[in-house]
């Protein structure tokens, strides 16, 4: 742990914050993808699939 401490001190807090946001964003996509695949209710499956499409910046349903 002591060998990692100097490296952690050199990395700016903003970089760590950005990495945390990206990690949470990807975790949300994974959880919604699992919901879209394994949800029992079709409405929940469709809603989760649509949210994943939006998060990946792809075109969803056009209404």
N, CA, C and O atoms as a Tripos MOL2 file, in Angstrom:
@<TRIPOS>MOLECULE
protein
  252   251    63     0     0
PROTEIN
NO_CHARGES

@<TRIPOS>ATOM
      1 N           0.8260   -1.1980    0.0000 N.3       1 UNK1
      2 CA          0.0000    0.0000    0.0000 C.3       1 UNK1
      3 C           0.8670    1.2570    0.0000 C.2       1 UNK1
      4 O           0.4870    2.2720   -0.5840 O.2       1 UNK1
      5 N           2.0250    1.1950    0.6510 N.am      2 UNK2
      6 CA          2.8710    2.3820    0.7150 C.3       2 UNK2
      7 C           3.4870    2.7050   -0.6410 C.2       2 UNK2
      8 O           3.8240    3.8600   -0.9000 O.2       2 UNK2
      9 N           3.6400    1.7060   -1.5120 N.am      3 UNK3
     10 CA          4.1860    1.9700   -2.8430 C.3       3 UNK3
     11 C           3.1530    2.6610   -3.7330 C.2       3 UNK3
     12 O           3.5200    3.3610   -4.6770 O.2       3 UNK3
     13 N           1.8960    2.4740   -3.4480 N.am      4 UNK4
     14 CA          0.8300    3.0720   -4.2520 C.3       4 UNK4
     15 C           0.5260    4.5020   -3.7840 C.2       4 UNK4
     16 O           0.0700    5.3230   -4.5800 O.2       4 UNK4
     17 N           0.7670    4.8010   -2.5330 N.am      5 UNK5
     18 CA          0.4090    6.1070   -1.9650 C.3       5 UNK5
     19 C           1.0230    7.2960   -2.7090 C.2       5 UNK5
     20 O           0.3130    8.2720   -2.9520 O.2       5 UNK5
     21 N           2.3060    7.2630   -3.0820 N.am      6 UNK6
     22 CA          2.8410    8.4220   -3.8240 C.3       6 UNK6
     23 C           2.1540    8.6060   -5.1910 C.2       6 UNK6
     24 O           1.9340    9.7320   -5.6370 O.2       6 UNK6
     25 N           1.8280    7.5080   -5.8280 N.am      7 UNK7
     26 CA          1.1280    7.6000   -7.1170 C.3       7 UNK7
     27 C          -0.2560    8.2180   -6.9380 C.2       7 UNK7
     28 O          -0.6680    9.0690   -7.7270 O.2       7 UNK7
     29 N          -0.9630    7.7920   -5.9100 N.am      8 UNK8
     30 CA         -2.2940    8.3370   -5.6510 C.3       8 UNK8
     31 C          -2.2400    9.8310   -5.3430 C.2       8 UNK8
     32 O          -3.1470   10.5770   -5.7110 O.2       8 UNK8
     33 N          -1.1940   10.2600   -4.6800 N.am      9 UNK9
     34 CA         -1.0680   11.6710   -4.3230 C.3       9 UNK9
     35 C          -0.7840   12.5360   -5.5510 C.2       9 UNK9
     36 O          -1.1410   13.7140   -5.5680 O.2       9 UNK9
     37 N          -0.1490   11.9710   -6.5770 N.am     10 UNK10
     38 CA          0.1990   12.7520   -7.7640 C.3      10 UNK10
     39 C          -0.9700   12.9290   -8.7220 C.2      10 UNK10
     40 O          -0.9860   13.8740   -9.5100 O.2      10 UNK10
     41 N          -1.9380   12.0400   -8.6640 N.am     11 UNK11
     42 CA         -3.0830   12.1220   -9.5800 C.3      11 UNK11
     43 C          -4.0790   13.1430   -9.0260 C.2      11 UNK11
     44 O          -4.4990   13.0290   -7.8740 O.2      11 UNK11
     45 N          -4.4590   14.1300   -9.8220 N.am     12 UNK12
     46 CA         -5.3830   15.1560   -9.3400 C.3      12 UNK12
     47 C          -6.7550   14.5720   -8.9740 C.2      12 UNK12
     48 O          -7.1960   13.5630   -9.5240 O.2      12 UNK12
     49 N          -7.3910   15.2350   -8.0450 N.am     13 UNK13
     50 CA         -8.7010   14.7880   -7.5780 C.3      13 UNK13
     51 C          -9.7280   14.7900   -8.7110 C.2      13 UNK13
     52 O         -10.6190   13.9410   -8.7450 O.2      13 UNK13
     53 N          -9.6060   15.7270   -9.6230 N.am     14 UNK14
     54 CA        -10.5370   15.7950  -10.7470 C.3      14 UNK14
     55 C         -10.4740   14.5410  -11.6070 C.2      14 UNK14
     56 O         -11.5000   14.0800  -12.1080 O.2      14 UNK14
     57 N          -9.2820   13.9880  -11.7830 N.am     15 UNK15
     58 CA         -9.1370   12.7470  -12.5550 C.3      15 UNK15
     59 C          -9.8400   11.5970  -11.8490 C.2      15 UNK15
     60 O         -10.5240   10.7970  -12.4870 O.2      15 UNK15
     61 N          -9.6740   11.5130  -10.5390 N.am     16 UNK16
     62 CA        -10.3460   10.4470   -9.7840 C.3      16 UNK16
     63 C         -11.8600   10.6090   -9.8490 C.2      16 UNK16
     64 O         -12.5920    9.6250   -9.9590 O.2      16 UNK16
     65 N         -12.3230   11.8480   -9.7820 N.am     17 UNK17
     66 CA        -13.7600   12.1010   -9.8690 C.3      17 UNK17
     67 C         -14.2890   11.6930  -11.2390 C.2      17 UNK17
     68 O         -15.3610   11.0960  -11.3350 O.2      17 UNK17
     69 N         -13.5580   12.0070  -12.2850 N.am     18 UNK18
     70 CA        -13.9660   11.6240  -13.6410 C.3      18 UNK18
     71 C         -14.0040   10.1080  -13.8000 C.2      18 UNK18
     72 O         -14.9320    9.5660  -14.4010 O.2      18 UNK18
     73 N         -13.0120    9.4350  -13.2700 N.am     19 UNK19
     74 CA        -12.9960    7.9700  -13.3330 C.3      19 UNK19
     75 C         -14.1790    7.3640  -12.5660 C.2      19 UNK19
     76 O         -14.7670    6.3760  -13.0040 O.2      19 UNK19
     77 N         -14.5170    7.9540  -11.4380 N.am     20 UNK20
     78 CA        -15.6500    7.4620  -10.6530 C.3      20 UNK20
     79 C         -16.9600    7.6470  -11.4140 C.2      20 UNK20
     80 O         -17.8140    6.7590  -11.4070 O.2      20 UNK20
     81 N         -17.1210    8.7900  -12.0660 N.am     21 UNK21
     82 CA        -18.3470    9.0390  -12.8360 C.3      21 UNK21
     83 C         -18.4550    8.0670  -13.9980 C.2      21 UNK21
     84 O         -19.5330    7.5320  -14.2570 O.2      21 UNK21
     85 N         -17.3610    7.8330  -14.6980 N.am     22 UNK22
     86 CA        -17.3770    6.8940  -15.8270 C.3      22 UNK22
     87 C         -17.7000    5.4850  -15.3320 C.2      22 UNK22
     88 O         -18.4750    4.7680  -15.9660 O.2      22 UNK22
     89 N         -17.1170    5.0880  -14.2140 N.am     23 UNK23
     90 CA        -17.3870    3.7570  -13.6690 C.3      23 UNK23
     91 C         -18.8560    3.6060  -13.2780 C.2      23 UNK23
     92 O         -19.4610    2.5700  -13.5530 O.2      23 UNK23
     93 N         -19.4300    4.6120  -12.6470 N.am     24 UNK24
     94 CA        -20.8480    4.5480  -12.2790 C.3      24 UNK24
     95 C         -21.7490    4.5250  -13.5000 C.2      24 UNK24
     96 O         -22.7720    3.8400  -13.5080 O.2      24 UNK24
     97 N         -21.3750    5.2690  -14.5300 N.am     25 UNK25
     98 CA        -22.1380    5.2940  -15.7830 C.3      25 UNK25
     99 C         -22.1630    3.9050  -16.4230 C.2      25 UNK25
    100 O         -23.2140    3.4270  -16.8500 O.2      25 UNK25
    101 N         -21.0000    3.2690  -16.4820 N.am     26 UNK26
    102 CA        -20.9280    1.9280  -17.0660 C.3      26 UNK26
    103 C         -21.6640    0.9060  -16.2010 C.2      26 UNK26
    104 O         -22.2900   -0.0140  -16.7270 O.2      26 UNK26
    105 N         -21.5940    1.0600  -14.8920 N.am     27 UNK27
    106 CA        -22.3280    0.1690  -14.0010 C.3      27 UNK27
    107 C         -23.8300    0.2990  -14.2150 C.2      27 UNK27
    108 O         -24.5470   -0.7020  -14.2080 O.2      27 UNK27
    109 N         -24.3080    1.5210  -14.4040 N.am     28 UNK28
    110 CA        -25.7300    1.7360  -14.6820 C.3      28 UNK28
    111 C         -26.1400    1.0560  -15.9810 C.2      28 UNK28
    112 O         -27.2050    0.4430  -16.0490 O.2      28 UNK28
    113 N         -25.3150    1.1560  -17.0030 N.am     29 UNK29
    114 CA        -25.6150    0.5020  -18.2770 C.3      29 UNK29
    115 C         -25.6710   -1.0130  -18.1040 C.2      29 UNK29
    116 O         -26.5490   -1.6690  -18.6630 O.2      29 UNK29
    117 N         -24.7480   -1.5640  -17.3420 N.am     30 UNK30
    118 CA        -24.7400   -3.0180  -17.1150 C.3      30 UNK30
    119 C         -25.9950   -3.4480  -16.3590 C.2      30 UNK30
    120 O         -26.6270   -4.4380  -16.7300 O.2      30 UNK30
    121 N         -26.3610   -2.7270  -15.3170 N.am     31 UNK31
    122 CA        -27.5510   -3.0900  -14.5490 C.3      31 UNK31
    123 C         -28.8200   -2.9890  -15.3870 C.2      31 UNK31
    124 O         -29.6990   -3.8460  -15.2950 O.2      31 UNK31
    125 N         -28.9170   -1.9440  -16.2020 N.am     32 UNK32
    126 CA        -30.0930   -1.8210  -17.0700 C.3      32 UNK32
    127 C         -30.1040   -2.8950  -18.1430 C.2      32 UNK32
    128 O         -31.1720   -3.3760  -18.5210 O.2      32 UNK32
    129 N         -28.9380   -3.2790  -18.6400 N.am     33 UNK33
    130 CA        -28.8730   -4.3510  -19.6250 C.3      33 UNK33
    131 C         -29.3470   -5.6680  -19.0210 C.2      33 UNK33
    132 O         -30.0910   -6.4190  -19.6520 O.2      33 UNK33
    133 N         -28.9130   -5.9400  -17.8010 N.am     34 UNK34
    134 CA        -29.3760   -7.1600  -17.1310 C.3      34 UNK34
    135 C         -30.8790   -7.1190  -16.8930 C.2      34 UNK34
    136 O         -31.5590   -8.1360  -17.0260 O.2      34 UNK34
    137 N         -31.3930   -5.9550  -16.5440 N.am     35 UNK35
    138 CA        -32.8360   -5.8170  -16.3570 C.3      35 UNK35
    139 C         -33.5660   -6.0490  -17.6760 C.2      35 UNK35
    140 O         -34.6180   -6.6880  -17.7040 O.2      35 UNK35
    141 N         -33.0070   -5.5300  -18.7640 N.am     36 UNK36
    142 CA        -33.6450   -5.6940  -20.0680 C.3      36 UNK36
    143 C         -33.6700   -7.1550  -20.4960 C.2      36 UNK36
    144 O         -34.5730   -7.5740  -21.2200 O.2      36 UNK36
    145 N         -32.6980   -7.9210  -20.0580 N.am     37 UNK37
    146 CA        -32.6350   -9.3300  -20.4600 C.3      37 UNK37
    147 C         -33.4550  -10.2180  -19.5250 C.2      37 UNK37
    148 O         -34.1590  -11.1150  -19.9890 O.2      37 UNK37
    149 N         -33.3740   -9.9800  -18.2260 N.am     38 UNK38
    150 CA        -33.9280  -10.9220  -17.2670 C.3      38 UNK38
    151 C         -35.2110  -10.4810  -16.5650 C.2      38 UNK38
    152 O         -35.7230  -11.2220  -15.7250 O.2      38 UNK38
    153 N         -35.7400   -9.3170  -16.8750 N.am     39 UNK39
    154 CA        -36.9680   -8.8670  -16.2130 C.3      39 UNK39
    155 C         -38.1350   -9.7600  -16.6210 C.2      39 UNK39
    156 O         -38.2210  -10.2030  -17.7670 O.2      39 UNK39
    157 N         -39.0180  -10.0140  -15.6850 N.am     40 UNK40
    158 CA        -40.1650  -10.8850  -15.9680 C.3      40 UNK40
    159 C         -41.2680  -10.1540  -16.7150 C.2      40 UNK40
    160 O         -41.9680  -10.7420  -17.5390 O.2      40 UNK40
    161 N         -41.4160   -8.8840  -16.4260 N.am     41 UNK41
    162 CA        -42.5030   -8.1260  -17.0510 C.3      41 UNK41
    163 C         -42.0130   -7.4970  -18.3630 C.2      41 UNK41
    164 O         -40.9630   -6.8550  -18.3890 O.2      41 UNK41
    165 N         -42.7730   -7.6830  -19.4490 N.am     42 UNK42
    166 CA        -42.3540   -7.1310  -20.7440 C.3      42 UNK42
    167 C         -42.2200   -5.6060  -20.7340 C.2      42 UNK42
    168 O         -41.3560   -5.0530  -21.4150 O.2      42 UNK42
    169 N         -43.0660   -4.9360  -19.9730 N.am     43 UNK43
    170 CA        -42.9880   -3.4690  -19.9230 C.3      43 UNK43
    171 C         -41.6660   -3.0320  -19.3090 C.2      43 UNK43
    172 O         -41.0310   -2.0950  -19.7910 O.2      43 UNK43
    173 N         -41.2580   -3.7070  -18.2560 N.am     44 UNK44
    174 CA        -39.9890   -3.3720  -17.6020 C.3      44 UNK44
    175 C         -38.8090   -3.6700  -18.5190 C.2      44 UNK44
    176 O         -37.8350   -2.9180  -18.5540 O.2      44 UNK44
    177 N         -38.9050   -4.7860  -19.2680 N.am     45 UNK45
    178 CA        -37.8460   -5.1350  -20.2150 C.3      45 UNK45
    179 C         -37.6950   -4.0710  -21.2890 C.2      45 UNK45
    180 O         -36.5830   -3.6470  -21.6050 O.2      45 UNK45
    181 N         -38.8260   -3.6410  -21.8510 N.am     46 UNK46
    182 CA        -38.7760   -2.6150  -22.9040 C.3      46 UNK46
    183 C         -38.2380   -1.2900  -22.3710 C.2      46 UNK46
    184 O         -37.4440   -0.6210  -23.0330 O.2      46 UNK46
    185 N         -38.6730   -0.9190  -21.1750 N.am     47 UNK47
    186 CA        -38.2110    0.3440  -20.5860 C.3      47 UNK47
    187 C         -36.7050    0.3080  -20.3320 C.2      47 UNK47
    188 O         -36.0050    1.2810  -20.6120 O.2      47 UNK47
    189 N         -36.2050   -0.8080  -19.8030 N.am     48 UNK48
    190 CA        -34.7730   -0.9220  -19.5300 C.3      48 UNK48
    191 C         -33.9780   -0.9110  -20.8290 C.2      48 UNK48
    192 O         -32.9200   -0.2870  -20.9040 O.2      48 UNK48
    193 N         -34.4810   -1.5970  -21.8520 N.am     49 UNK49
    194 CA        -33.7840   -1.6040  -23.1420 C.3      49 UNK49
    195 C         -33.7370   -0.2000  -23.7410 C.2      49 UNK49
    196 O         -32.7230    0.1970  -24.3150 O.2      49 UNK49
    197 N         -34.8120    0.5400  -23.6110 N.am     50 UNK50
    198 CA        -34.8440    1.9060  -24.1320 C.3      50 UNK50
    199 C         -33.8610    2.8070  -23.3700 C.2      50 UNK50
    200 O         -33.1970    3.6500  -23.9750 O.2      50 UNK50
    201 N         -33.7700    2.6330  -22.0610 N.am     51 UNK51
    202 CA        -32.8320    3.4440  -21.2790 C.3      51 UNK51
    203 C         -31.3860    3.1350  -21.6600 C.2      51 UNK51
    204 O         -30.5480    4.0360  -21.7040 O.2      51 UNK51
    205 N         -31.0950    1.8650  -21.9330 N.am     52 UNK52
    206 CA        -29.7380    1.5040  -22.3570 C.3      52 UNK52
    207 C         -29.4270    2.1540  -23.6930 C.2      52 UNK52
    208 O         -28.3230    2.6600  -23.8940 O.2      52 UNK52
    209 N         -30.3880    2.1460  -24.6100 N.am     53 UNK53
    210 CA        -30.1620    2.8040  -25.9090 C.3      53 UNK53
    211 C         -29.8810    4.2920  -25.7270 C.2      53 UNK53
    212 O         -29.0110    4.8520  -26.3950 O.2      53 UNK53
    213 N         -30.6100    4.9190  -24.8340 N.am     54 UNK54
    214 CA        -30.3940    6.3520  -24.5920 C.3      54 UNK54
    215 C         -29.0180    6.5900  -23.9720 C.2      54 UNK54
    216 O         -28.3160    7.5250  -24.3590 O.2      54 UNK54
    217 N         -28.6320    5.7520  -23.0140 N.am     55 UNK55
    218 CA        -27.3360    5.9300  -22.3630 C.3      55 UNK55
    219 C         -26.1710    5.6910  -23.3220 C.2      55 UNK55
    220 O         -25.1100    6.2950  -23.1690 O.2      55 UNK55
    221 N         -26.3600    4.8260  -24.2960 N.am     56 UNK56
    222 CA        -25.2980    4.5800  -25.2680 C.3      56 UNK56
    223 C         -25.3460    5.5860  -26.4050 C.2      56 UNK56
    224 O         -24.5990    5.4510  -27.3740 O.2      56 UNK56
    225 N         -26.2080    6.5900  -26.3080 N.am     57 UNK57
    226 CA        -26.3260    7.6400  -27.3140 C.3      57 UNK57
    227 C         -26.6960    7.0910  -28.6830 C.2      57 UNK57
    228 O         -26.2770    7.6260  -29.7090 O.2      57 UNK57
    229 N         -27.4760    6.0310  -28.6950 N.am     58 UNK58
    230 CA        -27.9640    5.4930  -29.9640 C.3      58 UNK58
    231 C         -29.3990    5.9330  -30.1430 C.2      58 UNK58
    232 O         -30.0400    6.3970  -29.2000 O.2      58 UNK58
    233 N         -29.8870    5.7890  -31.3250 N.am     59 UNK59
    234 CA        -31.2610    6.2010  -31.5920 C.3      59 UNK59
    235 C         -32.2180    5.1810  -31.0070 C.2      59 UNK59
    236 O         -32.1110    3.9830  -31.2690 O.2      59 UNK59
    237 N         -33.1360    5.6630  -30.2290 N.am     60 UNK60
    238 CA        -34.1860    4.8100  -29.6750 C.3      60 UNK60
    239 C         -35.3720    4.7880  -30.6120 C.2      60 UNK60
    240 O         -35.2380    5.0320  -31.8110 O.2      60 UNK60
    241 N         -36.5210    4.4990  -30.0620 N.am     61 UNK61
    242 CA        -37.7430    4.5120  -30.8710 C.3      61 UNK61
    243 C         -38.0510    5.9300  -31.2970 C.2      61 UNK61
    244 O         -37.9130    6.8730  -30.5180 O.2      61 UNK61
    245 N         -38.4650    6.0670  -32.5320 N.am     62 UNK62
    246 CA        -38.9000    7.3810  -32.9970 C.3      62 UNK62
    247 C         -40.4080    7.4360  -32.9040 C.2      62 UNK62
    248 O         -41.1120    6.5770  -33.4350 O.2      62 UNK62
    249 N         -40.8860    8.4460  -32.2300 N.am     63 UNK63
    250 CA        -42.3260    8.5460  -32.0350 C.3      63 UNK63
    251 C         -42.8810    9.7190  -32.7870 C.2      63 UNK63
    252 O         -44.0860    9.9660  -32.7420 O.2      63 UNK63
@<TRIPOS>BOND
     1     1     2 1
     2     2     3 1
     3     3     4 2
     4     3     5 am
     5     5     6 1
     6     6     7 1
     7     7     8 2
     8     7     9 am
     9     9    10 1
    10    10    11 1
    11    11    12 2
    12    11    13 am
    13    13    14 1
    14    14    15 1
    15    15    16 2
    16    15    17 am
    17    17    18 1
    18    18    19 1
    19    19    20 2
    20    19    21 am
    21    21    22 1
    22    22    23 1
    23    23    24 2
    24    23    25 am
    25    25    26 1
    26    26    27 1
    27    27    28 2
    28    27    29 am
    29    29    30 1
    30    30    31 1
    31    31    32 2
    32    31    33 am
    33    33    34 1
    34    34    35 1
    35    35    36 2
    36    35    37 am
    37    37    38 1
    38    38    39 1
    39    39    40 2
    40    39    41 am
    41    41    42 1
    42    42    43 1
    43    43    44 2
    44    43    45 am
    45    45    46 1
    46    46    47 1
    47    47    48 2
    48    47    49 am
    49    49    50 1
    50    50    51 1
    51    51    52 2
    52    51    53 am
    53    53    54 1
    54    54    55 1
    55    55    56 2
    56    55    57 am
    57    57    58 1
    58    58    59 1
    59    59    60 2
    60    59    61 am
    61    61    62 1
    62    62    63 1
    63    63    64 2
    64    63    65 am
    65    65    66 1
    66    66    67 1
    67    67    68 2
    68    67    69 am
    69    69    70 1
    70    70    71 1
    71    71    72 2
    72    71    73 am
    73    73    74 1
    74    74    75 1
    75    75    76 2
    76    75    77 am
    77    77    78 1
    78    78    79 1
    79    79    80 2
    80    79    81 am
    81    81    82 1
    82    82    83 1
    83    83    84 2
    84    83    85 am
    85    85    86 1
    86    86    87 1
    87    87    88 2
    88    87    89 am
    89    89    90 1
    90    90    91 1
    91    91    92 2
    92    91    93 am
    93    93    94 1
    94    94    95 1
    95    95    96 2
    96    95    97 am
    97    97    98 1
    98    98    99 1
    99    99   100 2
   100    99   101 am
   101   101   102 1
   102   102   103 1
   103   103   104 2
   104   103   105 am
   105   105   106 1
   106   106   107 1
   107   107   108 2
   108   107   109 am
   109   109   110 1
   110   110   111 1
   111   111   112 2
   112   111   113 am
   113   113   114 1
   114   114   115 1
   115   115   116 2
   116   115   117 am
   117   117   118 1
   118   118   119 1
   119   119   120 2
   120   119   121 am
   121   121   122 1
   122   122   123 1
   123   123   124 2
   124   123   125 am
   125   125   126 1
   126   126   127 1
   127   127   128 2
   128   127   129 am
   129   129   130 1
   130   130   131 1
   131   131   132 2
   132   131   133 am
   133   133   134 1
   134   134   135 1
   135   135   136 2
   136   135   137 am
   137   137   138 1
   138   138   139 1
   139   139   140 2
   140   139   141 am
   141   141   142 1
   142   142   143 1
   143   143   144 2
   144   143   145 am
   145   145   146 1
   146   146   147 1
   147   147   148 2
   148   147   149 am
   149   149   150 1
   150   150   151 1
   151   151   152 2
   152   151   153 am
   153   153   154 1
   154   154   155 1
   155   155   156 2
   156   155   157 am
   157   157   158 1
   158   158   159 1
   159   159   160 2
   160   159   161 am
   161   161   162 1
   162   162   163 1
   163   163   164 2
   164   163   165 am
   165   165   166 1
   166   166   167 1
   167   167   168 2
   168   167   169 am
   169   169   170 1
   170   170   171 1
   171   171   172 2
   172   171   173 am
   173   173   174 1
   174   174   175 1
   175   175   176 2
   176   175   177 am
   177   177   178 1
   178   178   179 1
   179   179   180 2
   180   179   181 am
   181   181   182 1
   182   182   183 1
   183   183   184 2
   184   183   185 am
   185   185   186 1
   186   186   187 1
   187   187   188 2
   188   187   189 am
   189   189   190 1
   190   190   191 1
   191   191   192 2
   192   191   193 am
   193   193   194 1
   194   194   195 1
   195   195   196 2
   196   195   197 am
   197   197   198 1
   198   198   199 1
   199   199   200 2
   200   199   201 am
   201   201   202 1
   202   202   203 1
   203   203   204 2
   204   203   205 am
   205   205   206 1
   206   206   207 1
   207   207   208 2
   208   207   209 am
   209   209   210 1
   210   210   211 1
   211   211   212 2
   212   211   213 am
   213   213   214 1
   214   214   215 1
   215   215   216 2
   216   215   217 am
   217   217   218 1
   218   218   219 1
   219   219   220 2
   220   219   221 am
   221   221   222 1
   222   222   223 1
   223   223   224 2
   224   223   225 am
   225   225   226 1
   226   226   227 1
   227   227   228 2
   228   227   229 am
   229   229   230 1
   230   230   231 1
   231   231   232 2
   232   231   233 am
   233   233   234 1
   234   234   235 1
   235   235   236 2
   236   235   237 am
   237   237   238 1
   238   238   239 1
   239   239   240 2
   240   239   241 am
   241   241   242 1
   242   242   243 1
   243   243   244 2
   244   243   245 am
   245   245   246 1
   246   246   247 1
   247   247   248 2
   248   247   249 am
   249   249   250 1
   250   250   251 1
   251   251   252 2
@<TRIPOS>SUBSTRUCTURE
     1 UNK1         2 RESIDUE 1 A UNK
     2 UNK2         6 RESIDUE 1 A UNK
     3 UNK3        10 RESIDUE 1 A UNK
     4 UNK4        14 RESIDUE 1 A UNK
     5 UNK5        18 RESIDUE 1 A UNK
     6 UNK6        22 RESIDUE 1 A UNK
     7 UNK7        26 RESIDUE 1 A UNK
     8 UNK8        30 RESIDUE 1 A UNK
     9 UNK9        34 RESIDUE 1 A UNK
    10 UNK10       38 RESIDUE 1 A UNK
    11 UNK11       42 RESIDUE 1 A UNK
    12 UNK12       46 RESIDUE 1 A UNK
    13 UNK13       50 RESIDUE 1 A UNK
    14 UNK14       54 RESIDUE 1 A UNK
    15 UNK15       58 RESIDUE 1 A UNK
    16 UNK16       62 RESIDUE 1 A UNK
    17 UNK17       66 RESIDUE 1 A UNK
    18 UNK18       70 RESIDUE 1 A UNK
    19 UNK19       74 RESIDUE 1 A UNK
    20 UNK20       78 RESIDUE 1 A UNK
    21 UNK21       82 RESIDUE 1 A UNK
    22 UNK22       86 RESIDUE 1 A UNK
    23 UNK23       90 RESIDUE 1 A UNK
    24 UNK24       94 RESIDUE 1 A UNK
    25 UNK25       98 RESIDUE 1 A UNK
    26 UNK26      102 RESIDUE 1 A UNK
    27 UNK27      106 RESIDUE 1 A UNK
    28 UNK28      110 RESIDUE 1 A UNK
    29 UNK29      114 RESIDUE 1 A UNK
    30 UNK30      118 RESIDUE 1 A UNK
    31 UNK31      122 RESIDUE 1 A UNK
    32 UNK32      126 RESIDUE 1 A UNK
    33 UNK33      130 RESIDUE 1 A UNK
    34 UNK34      134 RESIDUE 1 A UNK
    35 UNK35      138 RESIDUE 1 A UNK
    36 UNK36      142 RESIDUE 1 A UNK
    37 UNK37      146 RESIDUE 1 A UNK
    38 UNK38      150 RESIDUE 1 A UNK
    39 UNK39      154 RESIDUE 1 A UNK
    40 UNK40      158 RESIDUE 1 A UNK
    41 UNK41      162 RESIDUE 1 A UNK
    42 UNK42      166 RESIDUE 1 A UNK
    43 UNK43      170 RESIDUE 1 A UNK
    44 UNK44      174 RESIDUE 1 A UNK
    45 UNK45      178 RESIDUE 1 A UNK
    46 UNK46      182 RESIDUE 1 A UNK
    47 UNK47      186 RESIDUE 1 A UNK
    48 UNK48      190 RESIDUE 1 A UNK
    49 UNK49      194 RESIDUE 1 A UNK
    50 UNK50      198 RESIDUE 1 A UNK
    51 UNK51      202 RESIDUE 1 A UNK
    52 UNK52      206 RESIDUE 1 A UNK
    53 UNK53      210 RESIDUE 1 A UNK
    54 UNK54      214 RESIDUE 1 A UNK
    55 UNK55      218 RESIDUE 1 A UNK
    56 UNK56      222 RESIDUE 1 A UNK
    57 UNK57      226 RESIDUE 1 A UNK
    58 UNK58      230 RESIDUE 1 A UNK
    59 UNK59      234 RESIDUE 1 A UNK
    60 UNK60      238 RESIDUE 1 A UNK
    61 UNK61      242 RESIDUE 1 A UNK
    62 UNK62      246 RESIDUE 1 A UNK
    63 UNK63      250 RESIDUE 1 A UNK
